[in-house]
Amino acid sequence: MQSVPLHKLANYDLADLEKLLKALRQDIKLTIEFVGFTGERWPASQKLIQRKRVPLE
């Protein structure tokens, strides 16, 4: 058995990721934990991506 990604991004930028996550969340209830984005904001909504550092960082 092989795992298959739900989606693959051609470009790695936050704006594209933000759009993808918004579309996915309309259809699928997801819980996503972001690591390595402390203090970063989403480009369109300006919401913080990650508030506090986690031990994995």
N, C-alpha and C positions, 0 to 999 in steps of 0.2 A: 504494500500500500504506500502511496506517495502523497504527500500533502501538496495542495495547490493554493497559491496565494489568491485572496479575494480580488486584489487589484494591484497593479504595478504602476508606479509613477515614472514617467519618462524624464521629468525634471524634478530635482530635489530642492524645492523651495517651500517655505511656509505657506505662501498663498495657495499653491496647488494642493498641499496637504489639508489646509483648512477647508477648501471646497470639497475635496473628496470625503472628509469626515462628516461634513454637513449632509452630503447626499446619502452616505451610508447610514447615518443616524436616523434618517427619515424612514428607512425600511427595516433596519435591524437595531435591536437594543444592544449596545456595546458598552463594555466597561474597558476603558483604555487608561493605562498608567504611563505617563510621559516621564522619562528620565533623561537628564542632561539639558533641560530647557528652563532651568531656574532663572526667574526674572524676565524671560522672553515673553513677548506678546504676539497674539495672532494678528496678522496684518489688517484684515478687514474689521474685525470686531474689537480689537485692542484689549481683549480679555487676556489675563495672565494664563500662560500654558501650564506652568508649574510654580507653585508658591515657595515651597521649601525644598532644600536638598534632601535626597534620600540616601541611605547608606550605600547604595549601589554606585553612586557617583564618586 
